[in-house]
Amino acid sequence: MTLVQLKYAIAVAGEHSLNEATKKLYLSQPSLSSAIRTLEREIGFAIFLRSKNGITLTPEGAEFIGYAKSVVEQYDILDAKYISGVNLKKKFSVSMQHYTFAVNAFVELVKQYGMDEYEFEVQETKTHEVIDNVKNHHSKIGILYLNDYNRGVLTKLFIDAGLQFTPLLECGIYVYLWRGHPLANQSEITMEQLEEYPCLGFSQGEHNSFYFAEEVLSTYPYKRFIRANDRATMLNLMIGLNGFTLYSGILCEELNGADYCAVKLHSEEKMTIGYLTRKDAILSPIAEKYLEEISKYKNQALQ
């Protein structure tokens, strides 16, 4: 297996097409096809599924391409530093469930490190994609939560994917709603009081199992429930329909403004927010700094 073969495989995976990859690599299609098949024989499994509709990655192939990107990235950094002298930017990427405080921590990180040396990427996305992104090296860190309900299922997924979960914050459960909501001035809210208002949850796409829900108490028999696929839509639904969601209670007015509030839910339920990494990964200084920024919310989470 050579570095050239890895670069060829990465190009095909990125273009989803041999034809497009050949244009990018300035190769003939027979040469590229031969190189990919030789690589697949060497590693003992198919990286790509080929059909009349194009090329897609196999599950094993997706993991392989993640490792390949990591290897090529490290090589490029070494080449830039010691051989070519090119000023190549390092990369830092994070995937997360929809947590404003995690985005805010990312903002602070970018401010501290600047964008001259680093290329940054942040994805607010579905639970399953957070796991896949870390598994396949698309993200260095994944931010999500565990509780008594989902812990067993998700922990098994982490183990199968070669990942480990490290706790950061333990939080009580709060009702997140807009300040004009009839219950916004309560000191505590019960589930019975919320019954006539729509509960808002983030859509998990093909993985809409309760175990992948971003909201705690996902199995509660809500009378009214609406799914949204982004945070801006959810905030609009809170105002337009007096909707609510259940979350950690950590407010970030810097990003969401002062029009929303958190009220303690009458419940003993707890959620543990933590980070996912690959078991074989060593955290870089910038990754450790990002986690340090998130940990600053610890006192607020315990209130």
N, C-alpha and C positions, 0 to 999 in steps of 0.2 A: 504494500500500500504506500503510495507516494503523495506528496503534498499536491502535485498537479492533479492526481485523481480526485483528491478531496475537493479541490477548487472546481473541477468539472461537475462533480455531484452537487455541490452547493449551487452552481449556476443553473443546472437543470431543475433543482427543487425550487429555486426562486422564480424561474420563468414558467414552470409547469408545462414546458414544451421543449422537445429536442430541437426543433427548428429555430425557436427563438434563442435558445442557449447557444446554438452554433453561430448565430449572428454575433452574439455578445462575445464569444470566445474566438471568433475568426477561425473556426474549424469546419471541416466537412462533417455531414451527419454520420456517415459510416465510421469515421474516426472517433467521434464522440460516443456513438452507440457501442463501439468495440471497447472503449476505455471504461465505460460504465459497467458493461457486462463482465469485463475482467475483474473490476473491483468487487462486484457482487459475488463472483466465484471465490475470490480471495477471502471475503469475510463470511461467506456461507449462508447468506440470505439475500432476498430481493429488497433493494432500497425503494424501487418504484413499481407501481402497478401501471401497465401500459394498456390503453384501450383506444378505440376510435375517437373518443372524446378528449384524449390528451393523456397526461401523465400525472399521477398522484403518488404521494408517499405512503408506503406501508407503515404500520405502527412501529416496527423495528427500524424502518428507514427514517422516520421522523426523529427518533432518538439518536440514530447514527449521525444525521445531518446536524443535530445540536452539538454533538461532540466535535464534528468536523469543523463547524464554524468557530468553536472555541479554540481548536488547534490552529486554524488559519489566522485567527485574530491575534493569538499570541505570537505566531511567527512574524506577522506583519509588524507588530510592535518591536520585536527584536531586530528585524531588518531595518526599520526606520531609525532605531536608536543607535545601532552599531555598524550598519553597512551603508545604507543609502543616505542617511542623514535627513530624511524627510520628516517634517513635523506632523506625525500621525496622531490623531486624537484617540484617546482612550474612550471606552464605552461603559456606561453604567445604565442599567435598565431595571425597572421595578414593575411588577404586576400586583394589583390589589383589588379586593372588593371595594365597594363604594364608600370609602371613608375619607371625609373631608380633612381630618387631622393628618392622615397619611399623605395626602396631596400637599397640605401645608408644610409638612416636614420636608417633602421633596423640594418645594419652593425655597425653603431656607437652605437646603443643601446646595442647590444651584447657585444661590446668591453667594454662598461662602466659597465655592470652588470656581465659579465662573465658567464660561463656555469656551474659553480659548484652548483649554487642555482636554476637555471632556465633551463627548457627544452623549446627550441624555435622552432617555425614553421612559415614559410612564404610561401604563395602561390601567384604566379603571375598567374592570371586565367581570365576566361570569366566574363563579367559583371553580368550575372544571377547567376553564382556560387559565386561571391563576396557577393551578397545579400543573397543567400541561406546559405552560410557558417556562416554569422553573425546571421541570423535568427535561425539556428539550433545549435548555440553555438560551432561550429567548430572553429570559429575565434572570438577573442574579439573585433576586429576592422576591418572594410572594407574601403579601399581607392578607391574612384571613382570620376567622375566629373558629373556636371549638366550644361546644357546650356538652352537657351530659347526653343530649339526644344524638348529636352527629359525631361525637368523638370516636366511637368504635369504628364506624364505617369509613370516615375520612382518614383515620390513622392507618387503617389497612391499605387504603389507596396510596398514602404517603410511602409506606413501607414497600409496596409493590413497585412504586415509581422511583425508588432509591432516594427518597427525600426524608428530611427530618424537620420537625416542627419545634420551635423554641418559643415559649411564652414571653410576652412583653408586658401586657396589661390585663388585669382582671377587673371587670366592670359589672355594675348592677345594670338593670334594664330600665330604660327611659322611653317615654313617649315623645316622639319628635313631631312637632306641629307648628303651624304659623301662629303668630301672636294674636291674631284676630279670632282664633278658634274658641268656641264657647267654653272649652275646658282648659284653656291656656293659663288661667290664673289659679288653678288648683295647686295645692302643695303635693298632692299625690293622686293618682288616677287608678281606678280599678278596670279590669277587663269588661265588667258589666257596663260601666259608664261609656265605654268606647263602642258598644254594640251597634249603635245607630250610625256610626261614622265609618267610611270605607278605610280599610287597612290597605296600605300601599306596599308592594313588594317588588323587588327587582327580578325581571324575567331571567331564567337560566337557560333558555333555549331548549335544546334537545335533552338537557339534563335538569328538567324541572322537578326532580325528586325533592322531597322535604329535606333530605340530608344535605342538599346543595344550597338550600335557601340562605340568603344573607341575613334574614331576619329571624330572631329567636322566636320561640313559641309558634313555629311554622305549622304545627299540626293542630293548632287551636281552630275550632269550627267557626270561623268568621262568618258573620251574616252578609257582609259586603267586602269584596276583595278585588283590587285592581293591580295588575302588573304593569310595570314600566321598564324601559330598557336603558334609561339614563337618569342622572341625578337632576338635571334641569327640568325634565318633564315631571319628575316626582314632586319637586318643589312647586311647580305650577298647579299640580293636582291638589296639593295641600291647601293652597289658597282658594282655588276654584271650587273644590268639593268638600272642604273641611276634612281632608284626608289626614292620615297619620301613619307613621311607621314606628317600629320598635328597634332601638339601637343602643349604642354604648353610653350616650349622654354627653359625649365630648363635643363641645361646641367650637366652631371656628368662624367667628364673625368676619374675620379678614377675607374669607372667600365667599361665604354664603350670605353675608350681610346680617343685619340685626332684626330681620322680620320673622325669625324663627326661634323657637325655644324648646327646652327639654324639661319634661316633668316626670318625676320618679313614678314608675309603675309599681303598684302594690303586688309584689312578687318576690320570692326568694331566689328566683332564677339568676344565674350568673353566666357571663360569657368571658372566655379567655381569648384575647387578641394576641396573635404572635406572628412569627415569620417562618417561611419555608425556605430551605436551601437544599442543594444537593448534598448527600452525605459525604461525598468526596471533595466538597468545595471548602476552600479556605477564604474567609471573608477578607476582602481588601479594605484598606483604610477608609475609602469613601463609603463602602457598604456599612462599616462599623459606625461611621459618622451619621449616616442616615438613620440607623437604628437608635443611635443616641438622641437624635432629634425627636423621634417618635416617643422615646421613653420619657421625654420632658412632660408628656401628657399624663403620666402615671398618677400624680396627685389629683388631677381633675377626674380621672377615671374612677378613683376610689371614693369620691364624694357620694 
